[in-house]
Structure formats: structure tokens, C-alpha cells
Amino acid sequence: MGWFGTAGDGSGDPSRYVVSIRRAEDGRTVGAGFVLGGDTVLTCAHVVNAALDRPMLEPRPPGPGEVAVEVREDGGGAVRYPGRVAHWIAPRSSAGGPVPPQDDEWLGDLAVLRVDGPPGGLPAGPRVTAMASGQRVDAWHGTGAAATFARLTVHGPGGSRAYLDGAPTGMAVGPGYSGGPLWCASEQAVVGLVVARFMPPRSPGTGAPLPYSPQQMVRRSWGVPWQRVEDELRPLGLPAGPVAEAPDADDPALLLLVEAIEDAFPSASSRVAGAQRLARACGVAPGSDVTPPTPEEFAVFLLSHPRALAALAGNLRRGAPHDADRVLAAGGLAPTPRLLSPQEHTALRKHLSTMEPAVLARFPEAVRAALPHLAAMPGGDTAAALLDRLEALPGDGRASGGERRVPALLRVMEYVGALCPGARRAELRLWADGVATRLGIERAALGERRADAQEWVGSLRARAARVRVLVQVTPAGQSRHRLRIWCDEGAGPRQVSTDSVRSYSAPDAAGEVLRVLDSLTPPAQDERPPLVEVLVDRAGLNLPIDEWTARDPEALVPGVLGVEFPLVVHCPELLRRHGRFMAHWRSRWDRLDSGKTFVVSEAMDRDTIYSRLVNQLDTVRVCVDVPPGPRDGIVQTCLALGIPVVVWDRGRDGAAHTVRHMAKVATREMPDGVRDYRAGAKASPPDYPGRPVLAWADADRTVPRLHLTEPQESA
């Protein structure tokens, strides 16, 4: 370990790197993990499921549930902190679906927890390196007790898993070891995570363990090699370990930082004082009180610890602003340094953890408004998942001369703050002012973005969000369907159905949806009926849900869903199938009131549609006037390309009539236009021969995270 105490070298007892994952309710240890970064812990997803009393291999993200995380400190004690899932890599079968109960092996199964730790960050985690066959490794129970170590040998660490054979004496891997680090003494580093053990065979009839046989597997478990962990974390924009690899000696950023440090700290005493202050800010152990780190060692730390460079710039800003600018400019050439200092990052996460749920639900909406040309970001749409990605994005383009650009994260937080009530808005603005000052951003530049955010909120109030009911429809056998229902009065979806097992006939399903619609109280100033948004997979796009009719003998009216309410379909599966078109979808939606309509005739095939639409971002709506045979492929192509509004006719006789009729309706009024058509068809079928379907993908409204295949519980 050098002057700056960073990633552990394993000297002493490496079991101190084991983080205990506990059940929040009773504090029972359910598994282990280890520190990944200054405020993040890596563990297995199924360990989080156990901590939250969910089925072990439940693939759905757990939401904002709190997990107790106990971290060992360098002095020997342990401190418990609350943690929440920031990134979720669900357990999955090799085919990508839920894990069947009988399977002993699976993919994924990782979770990154954001921990509300001390301002300087969590204690430093271990070094990490690649796993190799033949390595001798140790694993510990989640309690971290030194006596619980299990001595293992690595076999076959290719691909997504490695097999771990235990020594015939000593501890064996068992419950509570999952998620824990696999420590290799020869490498002085963690080389992977424990996932599961293989159990002795059981009788297929009774399920009881079979009598022992020498042919049975003994003390074999399996884990995830570190190189596979890196592959899973890389798309999330996460660092591969607690501290990045040291830069090369000829790295331009390193050379510039060495010069900047020599100028900023010309004497040994000033370098000692500056390094000690930086170490305290980053939560690492400082070195000698007399001998300073060399400029090269100082610079290496700045390029290895993700928040050290931001912390140093903050320390320099008041007394030596020119040196702060030099440090930031050099750091901009390297991939590791993050935007925020440890204290700024901790403060922001505290703001987010106590923010009103209604505002948090609109976080993705604020991101899209603040960064309109940004494609969908990996890692999910929650605030915690977006935070890492936003930090890595550059500033916007509205800067001139030597003026520093406003980073994307600051712009987003101005938009989020504009959604908050007065006191919370003031807190976020003070936080943003502090970050901007530390970065050397002109007050007028941030003020301009703040004005943009206020203007956006004003436009939202002027265009009140329509009340909507979201209905996920999945097949459940012959002419039967399962439903999940959410209501959204403008603050984001809230689930109102809890029974995902019961199946419905079409009339019963219509009755259930109408029951929810009857329970709503629309705003007094809004006379529009709620929008019914039906969430389907690609096979369900032509379900006649708008024709479903509630059959209640005591009712005075029939209750046809698509006649009483504007009913549209939405297919997240197709919309998100190709991430490269997500930015096109958002750009097209922004042009909804001024964009063009494209009519598909019989003479066009799917390749022609692709070539015509792929880069025509001013095309916001497509009307499909083709026979049923090629129609579905064309519709799906349009949706996958990010066309937000697609209308077609599911029947055989009325396609041309539907297209002609809907051509008279403004794009934003299409849901109500389709409802009017369906009402006309109910009253006078010869005059309205069509059966229109409207696919409607609103980029300004949040859609709940869906699982189109019902998850199975795993043992």
C-alpha cells in the first residue's frame, strides 16, 4: 500500500473485506458482498431477494426496499448502514428467462447496492483481478467471522461460471456464503464471487436425501469469475473495481497532472498538507506526516480513485483557481475521474433518498426534458440507476470562449429541482451552486439552465397530464388473459392490481378494467375521459381489447372499452428492442405537433419501410394500409424504429377507410379520434367498416417495468 491507502492488499486478515448483507427486519445475515466503490457494495441478486423476503431467484427488480449492510472498519469494528439496489442483473436461465426450479446453475445474479455510508465513503475494498484455473481461494460466511473460511480450488473458469471444489476438511460452502468475495492469496486480490453450492441428490419420489455414495459430488460449489462480473457491469457504466488500474507512465493525463501538482504544491510541506486533506476527503488512510507522496504517486491516486480529482479541485478552487482548472482539464483526458467529489455525491444521494416519491417517479421524464437528444441509458430508469450514467456524460453545447460547459448531471438536477416544492428546490439549487462553483462554471450559465427548467415546468402545468390507466395483458390459455393494472393521475404509475395469477375471459377483463376506471376521480378542470393504455408483447398487438365488453346483467349500459374510452396499445418489447433507435423515438415525440405522416401502401415491403423511415426523424406517425399478411411485419418494423404513433386496421375490409378517416385527425388527438371511430362503428357498421388499432408510445410518460413472461418462483 502506497502513501494513499486505497484498495487493500490483503495483508493481515482478508476476511475484513467481507460485507454482511442482513435482513432489515430482524438483522439476520443472509449473505455477503464486498465494497465495489466509495459508496457501492457488490453482492448476488438472490442475496438481496433473501434480505427482502422474496423468492430466491425472483427476477424482478426489488424497488426501493432497504437492505441492512454491515461493513467492517480498519480498526476492527463493524458499522451497519442502509443500502438500496442501484443496479440489478437478474438471475436468468441460459435462454434469458426465469430460472426453472430444478436448475442448479444460472446466469446473471448480481446486484450493486448504493449504501448510505459516511461522507468520506466506505472503507477501501479489496483489489480485484481475473480468475484462473487452479487458483486456491478462500470464501467466508456473510458474518465475516475469520473461522468460517472455506478453502477452495478453482476449476474451469471459462464463460459465466467457475466450479469450486472444497478441501475435505474444514468449513464447507453453505447458506450465507453467497455473494461473498473469493480471495486468492497468491494474487492478493478478489477473483470472483460465490453464488451457490451443489446439493446431494434426492429421491425423485419423496424428495428426501439419498443414502451417501462415494459417487456423489462432495463440497462442490460455483461462482462468477471476476472477468464475467466486469462484462456484466461494463454496460452499466460502472468501474470494474474499488480502484481503477494505475495509468501508464506515458499517459497524457498523468503527465499533465504531475506538472500541475508540482506547481500547486511547490514544497514538501505543502504537498503533505494537500495530500492529507485529500486523503481525508476520500476516506482513505494518509501516509507519513513528514514525507510527502511524490508528484507521480499523487497523480496516480487522482487517476485511480474515481472522486479524488474532484475533491482536489474543490480544495484548490478558493485559493488557487488556476491550479483547480488545470487539474480538471487534465482529468478530463482520463476515463476514471467522476464529476462529483465524495461529499457532493453523498449530499446528492441524501437528497434523492428523502425526495418525494411523486418527484422521483418523474426523474426519467426530467432527464428526457433536460437532455432531449440523449438515447436510453443502460441500468434502468430509476434515479439511482441513472445517477452513474449521468455523471459520465459531458456538458451541454451552449458555451462560448473559455466558459466551462454545464455538466449533464447539473442540468438534470435543475429540472428535478423545478419539480420539487419550495424548500427542497432551494436545497437542490444550493447543492448545484456549490458544484458549479467548484467546477468554475459561471453563475449566468447555470442560471440559464435553471430558467430553462422553470420554463419546462410551466409548460407542463399548462399541458396537464391526462389521467390514464395502464393495463398489461398477457395470455393465460384459450381465450383467457392475466391483467396487471396501474393508475397514473400525472405523478407516475401506481399499481392497483395485486393478483397476477387470476385469469379472465374477455368480458370479465373488461369488467375489471371498468371497475378501476369507475374508481378514478378525474381533475375537475379536465373533462377528457381517462386514456386506457394497454401494454402487450408483439404477439398481442392485434388483440381486440377495444371490443371487449363487460356483460353485467344488472348494468344499464354494455360497457365497451374502446367506445367509452380512448384505448391505445403500447409494446415496450418492440420499442426497446434496438437501443440505437430510442433517441429517434424521443426526437420524433418532441415533433409530435409538427411532424409528418407516412402512409404505407401495398407496394412497400419491410426493407423499403426501413430505408424510408430509419433517418426521417420528422416522421412521427405511420398509417398502414396493407392486407393482413404483410401488415404485422410492417407494423412491428415501424414500432422497432421508434415511430411513436402507428395506426392500422386489424380487419380485412376497412383499412383504406380507417386511413382516410384518421388522416383528418391531428396527431396529438389520435386517441380520441380512434375512440370516435369505434363509437361510429358500434352505431353504424356499414358507415364505419374498419377496426382501427392505435399504437401510442408517449415519451413524456413513465411506463412501469414489465415482465411479459410471468416469473416463476425458484427454490
DADA-V116012 format. One record per helix or strand of 3 or more residues. SS is the DSSP state (alpha for helix, beta for strand). FROM is the first residue (numbers start at 1). LEN is the number of residues. Records with the same first field share a line. If there is no record, write none. Layout:
BEGIN
SS=FROM-LEN / FROM-LEN
END
This chain:
BEGIN
alpha=14-4 / 45-7 / 146-3 / 226-9 / 252-13 / 268-15 / 295-10 / 308-10 / 321-11 / 342-12 / 357-4 / 363-8 / 383-10 / 408-12 / 422-18 / 443-20 / 506-14 / 538-3 / 545-3 / 561-4 / 572-4 / 579-12 / 606-8 / 628-13 / 655-8 / 667-17
beta=19-4 / 29-9 / 40-4 / 67-6 / 78-12 / 110-6 / 136-4 / 150-6 / 162-5 / 181-4 / 189-9 / 220-6 / 468-8 / 481-8 / 531-5 / 567-4 / 596-5 / 619-6 / 645-5 / 692-5
END
